[in-house]
Amino acid sequence: MINYSILNHNVKRGILNFSQRICKNLFRPESKFVLQMIYGILSSQSCHISKIARALDEKISLKKTIDRLLRNLHEFCDGEKLLENYIHNIKRYVSEKTILIVDGSDIVKPNSPKMEYIKTVRDGSTGAYGEGYHTIGVSALTPERKMPIGVYTRVYSASEPDFISADDEVLTALKFLSVHFKKSNIRAFDRGYDANVYFEYLLKHNELFVIRVNNNRNVLYKGEKINILDLAKRFKGKYSLKFRKKNGFGADCKISIVSIKLPCMPDEILNLVVCNGLGKEPLMLITNMQSNDNRLGVAVTKVYLLRWRIEEFYRFKKQQFGFEDFRVRSLKSIRNLDLLLTIAIGYIGILSEKADDRRLVMELIHVSRRIRGTPRFVFYAIAEGLFKVLARCGQGISGMLQKRKRSMQLDFWWNVGMAC
């Protein structure tokens, strides 16, 4: 039988310790604000400031709590320092073989025309166009369970005064990865990033990558320029890969690997991996990974298939916490809220890596009461467990921040010492 009082205290202590580590070198008001936001997000499972304020359960009026959180959210300027500390603390979950998944998303706000710098974007889930913002994010997969932990996020709008281009936003993310992660960490991209500017940057910095390419790209094969789809159709697959799709059906893929070059960089030798069996047209991946092992093509395909983890990350972010339903209007507040939510989900990602060997995590999953057992993507179970445990608490996190009052006897001897 679970003791909810002990479990509640352990959960709060874990959130407090995590917040203190990532708030290193921040002033106390900023550190307190970050802790309250992370706790409020995890406790309320929402991005509404009003729900976060209710989860804090302070002994002041709710309006004052909301006003303080909104003011601090708009004035918070230590996002870069907070992200640096966060990256430093999750480095133990990153190895040389960690895959870094780069992908963009969107935030659609069709009924919020007064938001700052709001612009027309394409909704990736429906294909329709609406008012909103673009996002660029990077997730690192944990070494054991391959769970996504967000390591970079940014919300941007094409109507900002200092906006240059979407390519510039992606290059800024790649530069961030170059500073904080090793060149051996494979960068995985979808076909939306099939552009010469990204190939040039990654090859210039000798960083490993896997990029899915479009059908209209031309490559150099044996000194001749040829369409990549026409080249891929020549190869029917030499190696086999069997796996189960998201819909539950199995797939038997045939994989080939071909040495090619790009017309914009004729001196760089790359590999084209062709995977047949996933659709009507072959899956085409370009990588600079080199190996004498015949299984390189299979390994590259597996790396790309793991890219779907970031899709699950975005879905979890929007469904579990309602990220698209936030109610702040300034772009700076939106960016800070996005960063704090990413860090809060990062804490769930850290817990997910310990799902099999830590009692706290096992109890949270048990409390969530999953109908069909614990799924592979365990984020939902842990988040639901945190919500149920913290909902049983009679007070928020502020009680763990109060300073101890000195006893009257200590004050007496202190005054005596000063008088002497």
C-alpha angles and dihedrals in degrees: 000000000000119000101218094193093059092040091050092051092048092050092050092046090051093051091046094051092047091050093048091053095051093043094059112146092011120124117256097254091053092045091050091049093051091049093049093048094049092046092045093049093049093042098046097033087220144101093218108117090214092057091045089052091050090051090056089059095199124182093244131078115293091235092060091050091050092047091050094049092048092048094048092045091056096042098043107119103165096084094120093050091046091051091048091054091045092052090048091054097049094048090098088066091053123082134176089269096051113130118226112207117203118195142145131227140176140238113213118200105172095168099045107077093153096063115119115271093348112173140181111276135172115252105230093203098053104019091231125124124243144149116288147089139288123237134197120199141173125204128191118212116229114242098239111033097019092233117164118247114187112237101168135022136165135172115209140170131210090225095062114119093235096041113128107172143310089257089058091053091052092047089052088055091048091051089052090053091048090057098045105031137048125259089241092065103101115236111215122200137179122229091271086078095053095125133126092234091065094044090051094050095047094046092045091055094040093237121157115243145169116204127180109223134211126246095248097061119114122215138181114251118178089343095307128108112237139163109263094227092052088050093048092053090061091068120067097184134277100197129050130225124182122192141146120257125225090260090059097253121123124241129205108202129191114210133197130179123210132184112236143156133218120241091229091053107029093168096061117088112214137173127239113207114200117196119189122192104051097089146335091294125044121262108245122201128179119203139166092215111125128193141150089225113107090218094068092104092053091048092051091050091051090051091054094046089056087061088084088076090080090054088057089047092055091045091051091047093053101036103038097039101023093232094172089055097064117137104210118110110198118084091228091056090047091053093048091048090049091051094049092047091050090051091048090052088046087061088054088050091054090051091048091060088060096045094117102042109030121082095210093057093043090053092049090053090047091051091052089064100211114206097219101028129265112327125217091251094061097177094098093052094049093045092050090048091052091049094051095044096047091045089064092058119103095213141026132247097280092087090068091056099054116112119238114256116236115243122248090245091056091049090051095054091043091056091046090053092050092050092053 
